[in-house]
Amino acid sequence: MFGFIGNIGPWELILILVIALIIFGPGKLPEAGKAIGRAMNEFKRASSGIKSEIEEAVSLDEKEDTGTKSDGDAPSST
């Protein structure tokens, strides 16, 4: 669940939550959590969109490369 954070143990997570509770207060903490969740979701969506565009461009480039090699238009060595 927290793979993007790294190696954070339960005590570190509790400390982060206590600090967030002190900073935001009990009334604003759910709103802050929702905002962070939405931002992370949008970031994931944008990064997956960019990743798919790059993969599509690479696959089109590979198709073009293999298409020219299979036509027999290879330069002669003589």
PDB file of N, CA, C and O in Angstrom, chain B, residues numbered from 101:
ATOM      1  N   MET B 101       0.808  -1.185   0.000  1.00  0.00           N
ATOM      2  CA  MET B 101       0.000   0.000   0.000  1.00  0.00           C
ATOM      3  C   MET B 101       0.858   1.258   0.000  1.00  0.00           C
ATOM      4  O   MET B 101       0.538   2.231  -0.682  1.00  0.00           O
ATOM      5  N   PHE B 102       1.947   1.240   0.763  1.00  0.00           N
ATOM      6  CA  PHE B 102       2.807   2.400   0.844  1.00  0.00           C
ATOM      7  C   PHE B 102       4.116   2.143   0.115  1.00  0.00           C
ATOM      8  O   PHE B 102       5.179   2.523   0.607  1.00  0.00           O
ATOM      9  N   GLY B 103       4.061   1.506  -1.045  1.00  0.00           N
ATOM     10  CA  GLY B 103       5.262   1.177  -1.792  1.00  0.00           C
ATOM     11  C   GLY B 103       5.998   2.401  -2.314  1.00  0.00           C
ATOM     12  O   GLY B 103       7.210   2.348  -2.520  1.00  0.00           O
ATOM     13  N   PHE B 104       5.290   3.498  -2.529  1.00  0.00           N
ATOM     14  CA  PHE B 104       5.924   4.687  -3.044  1.00  0.00           C
ATOM     15  C   PHE B 104       6.704   5.426  -1.971  1.00  0.00           C
ATOM     16  O   PHE B 104       7.528   6.279  -2.301  1.00  0.00           O
ATOM     17  N   ILE B 105       6.472   5.129  -0.699  1.00  0.00           N
ATOM     18  CA  ILE B 105       7.123   5.842   0.392  1.00  0.00           C
ATOM     19  C   ILE B 105       8.498   5.256   0.670  1.00  0.00           C
ATOM     20  O   ILE B 105       9.428   6.005   0.969  1.00  0.00           O
ATOM     21  N   GLY B 106       8.649   4.001   0.583  1.00  0.00           N
ATOM     22  CA  GLY B 106       9.928   3.371   0.869  1.00  0.00           C
ATOM     23  C   GLY B 106       9.831   2.492   2.092  1.00  0.00           C
ATOM     24  O   GLY B 106       8.835   1.797   2.290  1.00  0.00           O
ATOM     25  N   ASN B 107      10.856   2.519   2.907  1.00  0.00           N
ATOM     26  CA  ASN B 107      10.920   1.666   4.087  1.00  0.00           C
ATOM     27  C   ASN B 107      10.504   2.446   5.329  1.00  0.00           C
ATOM     28  O   ASN B 107      11.347   2.793   6.156  1.00  0.00           O
ATOM     29  N   ILE B 108       9.227   2.720   5.463  1.00  0.00           N
ATOM     30  CA  ILE B 108       8.716   3.411   6.645  1.00  0.00           C
ATOM     31  C   ILE B 108       8.028   2.370   7.520  1.00  0.00           C
ATOM     32  O   ILE B 108       7.124   1.659   7.082  1.00  0.00           O
ATOM     33  N   GLY B 109       8.477   2.302   8.751  1.00  0.00           N
ATOM     34  CA  GLY B 109       7.902   1.355   9.694  1.00  0.00           C
ATOM     35  C   GLY B 109       6.658   1.914  10.358  1.00  0.00           C
ATOM     36  O   GLY B 109       6.264   3.050  10.092  1.00  0.00           O
ATOM     37  N   PRO B 110       6.044   1.128  11.214  1.00  0.00           N
ATOM     38  CA  PRO B 110       4.804   1.582  11.857  1.00  0.00           C
ATOM     39  C   PRO B 110       5.015   2.780  12.788  1.00  0.00           C
ATOM     40  O   PRO B 110       4.140   3.642  12.874  1.00  0.00           O
ATOM     41  N   TRP B 111       6.151   2.854  13.485  1.00  0.00           N
ATOM     42  CA  TRP B 111       6.387   3.979  14.391  1.00  0.00           C
ATOM     43  C   TRP B 111       6.594   5.277  13.628  1.00  0.00           C
ATOM     44  O   TRP B 111       6.133   6.334  14.058  1.00  0.00           O
ATOM     45  N   GLU B 112       7.283   5.201  12.499  1.00  0.00           N
ATOM     46  CA  GLU B 112       7.469   6.400  11.687  1.00  0.00           C
ATOM     47  C   GLU B 112       6.148   6.883  11.122  1.00  0.00           C
ATOM     48  O   GLU B 112       5.894   8.086  11.063  1.00  0.00           O
ATOM     49  N   LEU B 113       5.303   5.944  10.705  1.00  0.00           N
ATOM     50  CA  LEU B 113       3.993   6.304  10.172  1.00  0.00           C
ATOM     51  C   LEU B 113       3.119   6.947  11.249  1.00  0.00           C
ATOM     52  O   LEU B 113       2.412   7.917  10.976  1.00  0.00           O
ATOM     53  N   ILE B 114       3.163   6.415  12.461  1.00  0.00           N
ATOM     54  CA  ILE B 114       2.406   7.003  13.570  1.00  0.00           C
ATOM     55  C   ILE B 114       2.911   8.414  13.866  1.00  0.00           C
ATOM     56  O   ILE B 114       2.113   9.317  14.117  1.00  0.00           O
ATOM     57  N   LEU B 115       4.222   8.608  13.839  1.00  0.00           N
ATOM     58  CA  LEU B 115       4.795   9.926  14.071  1.00  0.00           C
ATOM     59  C   LEU B 115       4.344  10.932  13.008  1.00  0.00           C
ATOM     60  O   LEU B 115       4.005  12.071  13.331  1.00  0.00           O
ATOM     61  N   ILE B 116       4.341  10.515  11.759  1.00  0.00           N
ATOM     62  CA  ILE B 116       3.882  11.380  10.670  1.00  0.00           C
ATOM     63  C   ILE B 116       2.421  11.739  10.856  1.00  0.00           C
ATOM     64  O   ILE B 116       2.039  12.892  10.658  1.00  0.00           O
ATOM     65  N   LEU B 117       1.596  10.771  11.233  1.00  0.00           N
ATOM     66  CA  LEU B 117       0.169  11.042  11.441  1.00  0.00           C
ATOM     67  C   LEU B 117      -0.064  11.984  12.617  1.00  0.00           C
ATOM     68  O   LEU B 117      -0.944  12.843  12.551  1.00  0.00           O
ATOM     69  N   VAL B 118       0.712  11.839  13.693  1.00  0.00           N
ATOM     70  CA  VAL B 118       0.575  12.737  14.844  1.00  0.00           C
ATOM     71  C   VAL B 118       0.978  14.156  14.464  1.00  0.00           C
ATOM     72  O   VAL B 118       0.309  15.114  14.852  1.00  0.00           O
ATOM     73  N   ILE B 119       2.058  14.300  13.714  1.00  0.00           N
ATOM     74  CA  ILE B 119       2.487  15.631  13.271  1.00  0.00           C
ATOM     75  C   ILE B 119       1.440  16.258  12.359  1.00  0.00           C
ATOM     76  O   ILE B 119       1.152  17.449  12.473  1.00  0.00           O
ATOM     77  N   ALA B 120       0.871  15.468  11.460  1.00  0.00           N
ATOM     78  CA  ALA B 120      -0.184  15.982  10.575  1.00  0.00           C
ATOM     79  C   ALA B 120      -1.401  16.394  11.384  1.00  0.00           C
ATOM     80  O   ALA B 120      -2.031  17.405  11.075  1.00  0.00           O
ATOM     81  N   LEU B 121      -1.742  15.633  12.412  1.00  0.00           N
ATOM     82  CA  LEU B 121      -2.880  15.983  13.269  1.00  0.00           C
ATOM     83  C   LEU B 121      -2.621  17.292  14.000  1.00  0.00           C
ATOM     84  O   LEU B 121      -3.529  18.111  14.148  1.00  0.00           O
ATOM     85  N   ILE B 122      -1.393  17.496  14.456  1.00  0.00           N
ATOM     86  CA  ILE B 122      -1.058  18.744  15.145  1.00  0.00           C
ATOM     87  C   ILE B 122      -1.107  19.926  14.181  1.00  0.00           C
ATOM     88  O   ILE B 122      -1.611  20.994  14.529  1.00  0.00           O
ATOM     89  N   ILE B 123      -0.583  19.735  12.968  1.00  0.00           N
ATOM     90  CA  ILE B 123      -0.527  20.834  11.998  1.00  0.00           C
ATOM     91  C   ILE B 123      -1.921  21.190  11.486  1.00  0.00           C
ATOM     92  O   ILE B 123      -2.304  22.360  11.500  1.00  0.00           O
ATOM     93  N   PHE B 124      -2.675  20.206  11.038  1.00  0.00           N
ATOM     94  CA  PHE B 124      -3.961  20.473  10.393  1.00  0.00           C
ATOM     95  C   PHE B 124      -5.123  20.512  11.378  1.00  0.00           C
ATOM     96  O   PHE B 124      -6.125  21.176  11.113  1.00  0.00           O
ATOM     97  N   GLY B 125      -5.014  19.834  12.480  1.00  0.00           N
ATOM     98  CA  GLY B 125      -6.120  19.775  13.432  1.00  0.00           C
ATOM     99  C   GLY B 125      -7.095  18.677  13.029  1.00  0.00           C
ATOM    100  O   GLY B 125      -7.065  18.197  11.896  1.00  0.00           O
ATOM    101  N   PRO B 126      -7.964  18.280  13.966  1.00  0.00           N
ATOM    102  CA  PRO B 126      -8.865  17.162  13.681  1.00  0.00           C
ATOM    103  C   PRO B 126      -9.944  17.500  12.644  1.00  0.00           C
ATOM    104  O   PRO B 126     -10.465  16.595  11.993  1.00  0.00           O
ATOM    105  N   GLY B 127     -10.284  18.764  12.481  1.00  0.00           N
ATOM    106  CA  GLY B 127     -11.326  19.134  11.524  1.00  0.00           C
ATOM    107  C   GLY B 127     -10.841  19.150  10.089  1.00  0.00           C
ATOM    108  O   GLY B 127     -11.573  18.772   9.174  1.00  0.00           O
ATOM    109  N   LYS B 128      -9.613  19.587   9.892  1.00  0.00           N
ATOM    110  CA  LYS B 128      -9.068  19.732   8.539  1.00  0.00           C
ATOM    111  C   LYS B 128      -8.328  18.493   8.055  1.00  0.00           C
ATOM    112  O   LYS B 128      -8.037  18.385   6.864  1.00  0.00           O
ATOM    113  N   LEU B 129      -8.020  17.567   8.934  1.00  0.00           N
ATOM    114  CA  LEU B 129      -7.234  16.395   8.554  1.00  0.00           C
ATOM    115  C   LEU B 129      -7.926  15.539   7.491  1.00  0.00           C
ATOM    116  O   LEU B 129      -7.257  15.124   6.544  1.00  0.00           O
ATOM    117  N   PRO B 130      -9.232  15.250   7.595  1.00  0.00           N
ATOM    118  CA  PRO B 130      -9.868  14.468   6.521  1.00  0.00           C
ATOM    119  C   PRO B 130      -9.852  15.189   5.176  1.00  0.00           C
ATOM    120  O   PRO B 130      -9.671  14.559   4.135  1.00  0.00           O
ATOM    121  N   GLU B 131     -10.041  16.501   5.197  1.00  0.00           N
ATOM    122  CA  GLU B 131      -9.997  17.267   3.950  1.00  0.00           C
ATOM    123  C   GLU B 131      -8.603  17.233   3.336  1.00  0.00           C
ATOM    124  O   GLU B 131      -8.456  17.096   2.122  1.00  0.00           O
ATOM    125  N   ALA B 132      -7.586  17.359   4.176  1.00  0.00           N
ATOM    126  CA  ALA B 132      -6.209  17.310   3.688  1.00  0.00           C
ATOM    127  C   ALA B 132      -5.896  15.926   3.111  1.00  0.00           C
ATOM    128  O   ALA B 132      -5.221  15.815   2.088  1.00  0.00           O
ATOM    129  N   GLY B 133      -6.384  14.886   3.762  1.00  0.00           N
ATOM    130  CA  GLY B 133      -6.180  13.527   3.250  1.00  0.00           C
ATOM    131  C   GLY B 133      -6.839  13.314   1.908  1.00  0.00           C
ATOM    132  O   GLY B 133      -6.264  12.688   1.018  1.00  0.00           O
ATOM    133  N   LYS B 134      -8.055  13.837   1.759  1.00  0.00           N
ATOM    134  CA  LYS B 134      -8.750  13.721   0.473  1.00  0.00           C
ATOM    135  C   LYS B 134      -8.007  14.467  -0.623  1.00  0.00           C
ATOM    136  O   LYS B 134      -7.873  13.970  -1.741  1.00  0.00           O
ATOM    137  N   ALA B 135      -7.524  15.663  -0.298  1.00  0.00           N
ATOM    138  CA  ALA B 135      -6.796  16.446  -1.293  1.00  0.00           C
ATOM    139  C   ALA B 135      -5.509  15.742  -1.713  1.00  0.00           C
ATOM    140  O   ALA B 135      -5.169  15.723  -2.896  1.00  0.00           O
ATOM    141  N   ILE B 136      -4.796  15.167  -0.752  1.00  0.00           N
ATOM    142  CA  ILE B 136      -3.568  14.438  -1.070  1.00  0.00           C
ATOM    143  C   ILE B 136      -3.892  13.201  -1.911  1.00  0.00           C
ATOM    144  O   ILE B 136      -3.172  12.885  -2.859  1.00  0.00           O
ATOM    145  N   GLY B 137      -4.976  12.504  -1.563  1.00  0.00           N
ATOM    146  CA  GLY B 137      -5.384  11.331  -2.343  1.00  0.00           C
ATOM    147  C   GLY B 137      -5.740  11.680  -3.770  1.00  0.00           C
ATOM    148  O   GLY B 137      -5.365  10.966  -4.701  1.00  0.00           O
ATOM    149  N   ARG B 138      -6.469  12.781  -3.952  1.00  0.00           N
ATOM    150  CA  ARG B 138      -6.821  13.209  -5.315  1.00  0.00           C
ATOM    151  C   ARG B 138      -5.575  13.587  -6.105  1.00  0.00           C
ATOM    152  O   ARG B 138      -5.455  13.250  -7.283  1.00  0.00           O
ATOM    153  N   ALA B 139      -4.646  14.290  -5.455  1.00  0.00           N
ATOM    154  CA  ALA B 139      -3.416  14.693  -6.143  1.00  0.00           C
ATOM    155  C   ALA B 139      -2.595  13.469  -6.559  1.00  0.00           C
ATOM    156  O   ALA B 139      -2.057  13.422  -7.665  1.00  0.00           O
ATOM    157  N   MET B 140      -2.504  12.486  -5.670  1.00  0.00           N
ATOM    158  CA  MET B 140      -1.757  11.264  -6.003  1.00  0.00           C
ATOM    159  C   MET B 140      -2.429  10.508  -7.140  1.00  0.00           C
ATOM    160  O   MET B 140      -1.751   9.983  -8.024  1.00  0.00           O
ATOM    161  N   ASN B 141      -3.757  10.448  -7.125  1.00  0.00           N
ATOM    162  CA  ASN B 141      -4.495   9.765  -8.174  1.00  0.00           C
ATOM    163  C   ASN B 141      -4.285  10.459  -9.518  1.00  0.00           C
ATOM    164  O   ASN B 141      -4.079   9.793 -10.532  1.00  0.00           O
ATOM    165  N   GLU B 142      -4.336  11.777  -9.533  1.00  0.00           N
ATOM    166  CA  GLU B 142      -4.112  12.503 -10.770  1.00  0.00           C
ATOM    167  C   GLU B 142      -2.683  12.315 -11.268  1.00  0.00           C
ATOM    168  O   GLU B 142      -2.455  12.177 -12.470  1.00  0.00           O
ATOM    169  N   PHE B 143      -1.719  12.309 -10.347  1.00  0.00           N
ATOM    170  CA  PHE B 143      -0.324  12.085 -10.744  1.00  0.00           C
ATOM    171  C   PHE B 143      -0.156  10.700 -11.361  1.00  0.00           C
ATOM    172  O   PHE B 143       0.522  10.551 -12.378  1.00  0.00           O
ATOM    173  N   LYS B 144      -0.769   9.687 -10.752  1.00  0.00           N
ATOM    174  CA  LYS B 144      -0.683   8.331 -11.307  1.00  0.00           C
ATOM    175  C   LYS B 144      -1.299   8.275 -12.696  1.00  0.00           C
ATOM    176  O   LYS B 144      -0.746   7.655 -13.604  1.00  0.00           O
ATOM    177  N   ARG B 145      -2.448   8.927 -12.858  1.00  0.00           N
ATOM    178  CA  ARG B 145      -3.132   8.930 -14.150  1.00  0.00           C
ATOM    179  C   ARG B 145      -2.274   9.618 -15.206  1.00  0.00           C
ATOM    180  O   ARG B 145      -2.156   9.125 -16.328  1.00  0.00           O
ATOM    181  N   ALA B 146      -1.680  10.745 -14.855  1.00  0.00           N
ATOM    182  CA  ALA B 146      -0.842  11.473 -15.813  1.00  0.00           C
ATOM    183  C   ALA B 146       0.412  10.677 -16.155  1.00  0.00           C
ATOM    184  O   ALA B 146       0.802  10.612 -17.321  1.00  0.00           O
ATOM    185  N   SER B 147       1.041  10.080 -15.164  1.00  0.00           N
ATOM    186  CA  SER B 147       2.262   9.326 -15.441  1.00  0.00           C
ATOM    187  C   SER B 147       1.975   8.069 -16.254  1.00  0.00           C
ATOM    188  O   SER B 147       2.790   7.686 -17.094  1.00  0.00           O
ATOM    189  N   SER B 148       0.843   7.421 -16.025  1.00  0.00           N
ATOM    190  CA  SER B 148       0.513   6.246 -16.838  1.00  0.00           C
ATOM    191  C   SER B 148       0.172   6.654 -18.262  1.00  0.00           C
ATOM    192  O   SER B 148       0.459   5.913 -19.202  1.00  0.00           O
ATOM    193  N   GLY B 149      -0.442   7.835 -18.435  1.00  0.00           N
ATOM    194  CA  GLY B 149      -0.720   8.335 -19.782  1.00  0.00           C
ATOM    195  C   GLY B 149       0.564   8.625 -20.536  1.00  0.00           C
ATOM    196  O   GLY B 149       0.688   8.288 -21.713  1.00  0.00           O
ATOM    197  N   ILE B 150       1.514   9.245 -19.866  1.00  0.00           N
ATOM    198  CA  ILE B 150       2.803   9.534 -20.501  1.00  0.00           C
ATOM    199  C   ILE B 150       3.531   8.242 -20.820  1.00  0.00           C
ATOM    200  O   ILE B 150       4.134   8.110 -21.885  1.00  0.00           O
ATOM    201  N   LYS B 151       3.475   7.282 -19.895  1.00  0.00           N
ATOM    202  CA  LYS B 151       4.138   5.995 -20.120  1.00  0.00           C
ATOM    203  C   LYS B 151       3.548   5.283 -21.324  1.00  0.00           C
ATOM    204  O   LYS B 151       4.285   4.720 -22.133  1.00  0.00           O
ATOM    205  N   SER B 152       2.217   5.301 -21.453  1.00  0.00           N
ATOM    206  CA  SER B 152       1.592   4.629 -22.594  1.00  0.00           C
ATOM    207  C   SER B 152       1.930   5.328 -23.905  1.00  0.00           C
ATOM    208  O   SER B 152       2.102   4.663 -24.927  1.00  0.00           O
ATOM    209  N   GLU B 153       2.030   6.663 -23.897  1.00  0.00           N
ATOM    210  CA  GLU B 153       2.419   7.379 -25.105  1.00  0.00           C
ATOM    211  C   GLU B 153       3.844   7.032 -25.516  1.00  0.00           C
ATOM    212  O   GLU B 153       4.122   6.858 -26.703  1.00  0.00           O
ATOM    213  N   ILE B 154       4.743   6.932 -24.552  1.00  0.00           N
ATOM    214  CA  ILE B 154       6.132   6.579 -24.862  1.00  0.00           C
ATOM    215  C   ILE B 154       6.208   5.159 -25.402  1.00  0.00           C
ATOM    216  O   ILE B 154       6.911   4.901 -26.379  1.00  0.00           O
ATOM    217  N   GLU B 155       5.482   4.229 -24.766  1.00  0.00           N
ATOM    218  CA  GLU B 155       5.490   2.844 -25.248  1.00  0.00           C
ATOM    219  C   GLU B 155       4.915   2.750 -26.655  1.00  0.00           C
ATOM    220  O   GLU B 155       5.411   1.977 -27.476  1.00  0.00           O
ATOM    221  N   GLU B 156       3.881   3.524 -26.942  1.00  0.00           N
ATOM    222  CA  GLU B 156       3.284   3.526 -28.279  1.00  0.00           C
ATOM    223  C   GLU B 156       4.275   4.068 -29.305  1.00  0.00           C
ATOM    224  O   GLU B 156       4.401   3.518 -30.399  1.00  0.00           O
ATOM    225  N   ALA B 157       4.976   5.144 -28.954  1.00  0.00           N
ATOM    226  CA  ALA B 157       5.957   5.720 -29.873  1.00  0.00           C
ATOM    227  C   ALA B 157       7.102   4.745 -30.123  1.00  0.00           C
ATOM    228  O   ALA B 157       7.576   4.629 -31.254  1.00  0.00           O
ATOM    229  N   VAL B 158       7.550   4.049 -29.093  1.00  0.00           N
ATOM    230  CA  VAL B 158       8.635   3.082 -29.254  1.00  0.00           C
ATOM    231  C   VAL B 158       8.182   1.916 -30.122  1.00  0.00           C
ATOM    232  O   VAL B 158       8.932   1.451 -30.980  1.00  0.00           O
ATOM    233  N   SER B 159       6.958   1.443 -29.902  1.00  0.00           N
ATOM    234  CA  SER B 159       6.479   0.312 -30.710  1.00  0.00           C
ATOM    235  C   SER B 159       6.301   0.725 -32.170  1.00  0.00           C
ATOM    236  O   SER B 159       6.585  -0.068 -33.067  1.00  0.00           O
ATOM    237  N   LEU B 160       5.837   1.947 -32.426  1.00  0.00           N
ATOM    238  CA  LEU B 160       5.724   2.417 -33.807  1.00  0.00           C
ATOM    239  C   LEU B 160       7.095   2.548 -34.447  1.00  0.00           C
ATOM    240  O   LEU B 160       7.272   2.227 -35.622  1.00  0.00           O
ATOM    241  N   ASP B 161       8.065   3.020 -33.675  1.00  0.00           N
ATOM    242  CA  ASP B 161       9.419   3.150 -34.191  1.00  0.00           C
ATOM    243  C   ASP B 161      10.006   1.784 -34.508  1.00  0.00           C
ATOM    244  O   ASP B 161      10.683   1.621 -35.524  1.00  0.00           O
ATOM    245  N   GLU B 162       9.752   0.791 -33.642  1.00  0.00           N
ATOM    246  CA  GLU B 162      10.250  -0.562 -33.885  1.00  0.00           C
ATOM    247  C   GLU B 162       9.588  -1.167 -35.115  1.00  0.00           C
ATOM    248  O   GLU B 162      10.237  -1.877 -35.883  1.00  0.00           O
ATOM    249  N   LYS B 163       8.291  -0.889 -35.309  1.00  0.00           N
ATOM    250  CA  LYS B 163       7.597  -1.398 -36.499  1.00  0.00           C
ATOM    251  C   LYS B 163       8.186  -0.788 -37.764  1.00  0.00           C
ATOM    252  O   LYS B 163       8.345  -1.480 -38.770  1.00  0.00           O
ATOM    253  N   GLU B 164       8.510   0.497 -37.724  1.00  0.00           N
ATOM    254  CA  GLU B 164       9.110   1.145 -38.886  1.00  0.00           C
ATOM    255  C   GLU B 164      10.487   0.568 -39.171  1.00  0.00           C
ATOM    256  O   GLU B 164      10.838   0.347 -40.330  1.00  0.00           O
ATOM    257  N   ASP B 165      11.272   0.320 -38.125  1.00  0.00           N
ATOM    258  CA  ASP B 165      12.609  -0.239 -38.303  1.00  0.00           C
ATOM    259  C   ASP B 165      12.548  -1.645 -38.888  1.00  0.00           C
ATOM    260  O   ASP B 165      13.305  -1.966 -39.805  1.00  0.00           O
ATOM    261  N   THR B 166      11.668  -2.477 -38.377  1.00  0.00           N
ATOM    262  CA  THR B 166      11.566  -3.846 -38.887  1.00  0.00           C
ATOM    263  C   THR B 166      10.947  -3.857 -40.271  1.00  0.00           C
ATOM    264  O   THR B 166      11.248  -4.750 -41.063  1.00  0.00           O
ATOM    265  N   GLY B 167      10.107  -2.911 -40.585  1.00  0.00           N
ATOM    266  CA  GLY B 167       9.498  -2.833 -41.913  1.00  0.00           C
ATOM    267  C   GLY B 167      10.507  -2.504 -42.985  1.00  0.00           C
ATOM    268  O   GLY B 167      10.426  -3.054 -44.084  1.00  0.00           O
ATOM    269  N   THR B 168      11.460  -1.624 -42.710  1.00  0.00           N
ATOM    270  CA  THR B 168      12.460  -1.272 -43.716  1.00  0.00           C
ATOM    271  C   THR B 168      13.489  -2.379 -43.876  1.00  0.00           C
ATOM    272  O   THR B 168      14.020  -2.565 -44.971  1.00  0.00           O
ATOM    273  N   LYS B 169      13.783  -3.118 -42.813  1.00  0.00           N
ATOM    274  CA  LYS B 169      14.772  -4.191 -42.909  1.00  0.00           C
ATOM    275  C   LYS B 169      14.205  -5.380 -43.677  1.00  0.00           C
ATOM    276  O   LYS B 169      14.952  -6.071 -44.370  1.00  0.00           O
ATOM    277  N   SER B 170      12.917  -5.631 -43.572  1.00  0.00           N
ATOM    278  CA  SER B 170      12.350  -6.811 -44.221  1.00  0.00           C
ATOM    279  C   SER B 170      12.051  -6.573 -45.700  1.00  0.00           C
ATOM    280  O   SER B 170      11.689  -7.519 -46.400  1.00  0.00           O
ATOM    281  N   ASP B 171      12.191  -5.334 -46.204  1.00  0.00           N
ATOM    282  CA  ASP B 171      11.909  -5.055 -47.605  1.00  0.00           C
ATOM    283  C   ASP B 171      13.058  -5.466 -48.516  1.00  0.00           C
ATOM    284  O   ASP B 171      12.904  -5.491 -49.737  1.00  0.00           O
ATOM    285  N   GLY B 172      14.186  -5.783 -47.941  1.00  0.00           N
ATOM    286  CA  GLY B 172      15.333  -6.182 -48.765  1.00  0.00           C
ATOM    287  C   GLY B 172      16.103  -4.984 -49.291  1.00  0.00           C
ATOM    288  O   GLY B 172      16.858  -5.122 -50.254  1.00  0.00           O
ATOM    289  N   ASP B 173      15.940  -3.842 -48.705  1.00  0.00           N
ATOM    290  CA  ASP B 173      16.632  -2.629 -49.138  1.00  0.00           C
ATOM    291  C   ASP B 173      17.943  -2.435 -48.385  1.00  0.00           C
ATOM    292  O   ASP B 173      18.424  -1.308 -48.268  1.00  0.00           O
ATOM    293  N   ALA B 174      18.508  -3.481 -47.888  1.00  0.00           N
ATOM    294  CA  ALA B 174      19.754  -3.372 -47.142  1.00  0.00           C
ATOM    295  C   ALA B 174      20.865  -2.966 -48.102  1.00  0.00           C
ATOM    296  O   ALA B 174      20.920  -3.474 -49.221  1.00  0.00           O
ATOM    297  N   PRO B 175      21.750  -2.062 -47.690  1.00  0.00           N
ATOM    298  CA  PRO B 175      22.835  -1.642 -48.584  1.00  0.00           C
ATOM    299  C   PRO B 175      23.809  -2.781 -48.825  1.00  0.00           C
ATOM    300  O   PRO B 175      24.093  -3.586 -47.937  1.00  0.00           O
ATOM    301  N   SER B 176      24.301  -2.825 -50.022  1.00  0.00           N
ATOM    302  CA  SER B 176      25.252  -3.890 -50.359  1.00  0.00           C
ATOM    303  C   SER B 176      26.635  -3.515 -49.877  1.00  0.00           C
ATOM    304  O   SER B 176      26.964  -2.333 -49.772  1.00  0.00           O
ATOM    305  N   SER B 177      27.445  -4.518 -49.583  1.00  0.00           N
ATOM    306  CA  SER B 177      28.778  -4.274 -49.045  1.00  0.00           C
ATOM    307  C   SER B 177      29.813  -4.121 -50.158  1.00  0.00           C
ATOM    308  O   SER B 177      30.991  -3.927 -49.858  1.00  0.00           O
ATOM    309  N   THR B 178      29.419  -4.200 -51.427  1.00  0.00           N
ATOM    310  CA  THR B 178      30.407  -4.102 -52.520  1.00  0.00           C
ATOM    311  C   THR B 178      30.455  -2.753 -53.130  1.00  0.00           C
ATOM    312  O   THR B 178      31.232  -2.521 -54.055  1.00  0.00           O
TER     313      THR B 178
END
